[in-house]
Amino acid sequence: MPPINPARRQVLADAAIELLASSGVHGLTHRAVEKAAGLPAGTASNYFRSREALLVAAAERIAGLHHADTARAVEQPATLVDLLTESLLTAATTLRSRYLAIFELQLEATRRPVLAAALAGLQDTASHLTAGHHGELGLATPPEKIPVLMALYGGALFTLVSAPPGSVSRVVVQNVAEGIVHGLAGPAQRRP
């Protein structure tokens, strides 16, 4: 067996992401990935022995891309609302395929324990990275609130990414980000 070529593995994972976004999990086959990547038959199965391995590779690639984007974003001074706005807007527009693919993977993980375990590990990594980024930015986000913030972000992400293309605007996304950070109703009002 020839040595693994990391660049080719990445091309295959990227093709898998695009297929997940356009055709769903049922459209993801080794042959379809090879065709989308412009590679010869048998290439994908040399790198990913099973369909499950191909799904895990796509999830890992998406996580790596997301973490790299997040690391670049925190290099720019901004408020948490600004960071969330940019992240959500980019995800719902420029990177829409990537996030449609991760939602496909999350649903498939409910039926595939190996994929569920891979996604859980990626979630743990995301939680630690998010806490670290908040620390670097000097944000006073309590560690126990990071999972809450991530859950709110994930729900907003799903809503925005699954909206009809072209229907997401900066104003809408900024309102969502402000709601995540500051809440909707403000401090709870006591009844007399």
N, C-alpha and C positions, 0 to 999 in steps of 0.2 A: 504494500500500500504506500503511495507517495506521501511525503510529509504534508502536514496541514498548512495551507496557505491562509494566513489571517485575513488578507485582503479579499480573497475569494469567499471565505466564510462570511465576512461582513456584507459582501454583495448579495449573497444568498439570503441572509437575514433581512436585508433591506427589501429585497424582492418579496419575501414572505410578508413583511409589514404592509406593503402596498396591496398584495393580494388579500390579506385579511380585511383591509379597509374597503376594497372594491367588491370582493366576492364573498366575504364572510369566512368563517372557519371551515365550512364545507367545501369552499373553493380552493383551499390550501392543500395541495398535493406536491410531492417531490417534483413531478414532471411539470406542473404549472409554475413552480418556483424556478426551475431550470429555464423554462421558456421565457419567463419574465426577466430573468437575469441574463438571457442570451448565452447560456452555457450548455454544453453537451449533455445528452441524456446520461443519467447515472451520477452526475456530479453531486447533486443534493444528497443522495443516499450515501455517498462516500463521506460526507461531512456530518450528516444527521441520519443515523441508522433507522430511526423511527419517526413517525409523524409527530409523536409527542416531543421528541428531541428538537424537531423543527419549531414546534410551538414554543418550547422553553427558550430556544435561541432567539426567537422574535421578541419574546418578553424581555429577555436580558438586554437585547439591543435597544429596545425602546427605553428601558430604565437607564441605560448608559447615556443615551442621547439626552434624556430629560435631566439627568444629574449634571451633565456638562452644560446644558443651557442654563440651569439654575445657578451653577457656579459662576458663569459669565455674568448673569444678571445681577448678582450681589456685589460684583465689582463696581457697579455704578451706584453712587449714593442716591437713595430714594426712600420714600416712606413705604411702609408695608402695603398700603393701598395702591401705591404706584407699582410696586413689584407684582402684586396680584393682578392688577389690571393688565399690565404688559404680558404676563405669563398666560392669563386666560385668553386674552385677545389673540395672541400669537397661536395658541393651541387651537382655538376655534376657527382660525382662518388659515394662516400659512402652514401650520403643522396639523391640520385637521385629520389627514390620513393616519398619522402616527397614533392619534388618540382614539380614532374609530377602531384601529387595530387593537389597542390595549383593552377597550371595552369588550371586543369580541373574545379576547383571551380571558378576561375576567369571567365572562359567562361560561366559557368552555371549562374553566377551572372548577366550576361547581360539579363537573362530571369526571374530572381527571385529577386524581390526588397528586400526581407528580407535578403537574402544572400549578396546582393550588399551593404546593409546598414552595415552588420556585417563586411564585408571586408573593407569598407571605414573607419570604426572605428579602425580596426586593422592597417590600413595604417597610420592614424593619430598618433596612438601610436608608430608605427615604426619610424615615422619622428621625434617625440620628443626624443625617445630613441637614435636614430642615432645622433642627435644634442648633446645630453648629453654625449654620448661616445666620440664624436669628442672633446668635451670640456675636458673630463677626460684625453684624450691622448695629449692634448695641440696642437691639429690641428687647424689651423686658417681658418676653413671652414666657410664662411659667412652663416648665417641662411637661406638666400634666395637661396643658392646654394644646400642645403640639398635635396630638391625635385628633382633637376636636377641630382644630384649624384644617388639618389634612382632610378630615371627613367633609367639612363644609366646602373646601376647595374641590374635592372630588365630585361632590354633587353639582356644584356650579359648572365644573368642567364638563360633566356628562350633559347637562342641560344645554350648554352653549355649543358644544361640539356636535350634538345630535340635532340641533336646530337646522332649518333649511339653510343651505349655503347662501351667503349674501345677506342674511337677516340679522347678523350680529354686528353691532356698532360699538365704537369706543364708549359712547355715553352709557349704553346698556351695561357693558362690562364693568365700567367704573362704578356704576350704581351697585352692581353685585359685589364688587370688591369692598366697597364701603360698608355694605350690609354685613359681609363676613367679618370685617375688622371691628366695626363699631356697633353692630347689632341693628335691628330695624326699629325697635320701639324706644330705645334709650333705657334709662333706669326704670325698673319696675315701679309702678305707681301703686301705693297702698290705698285700699278702699276705706272710707270712713266707717 
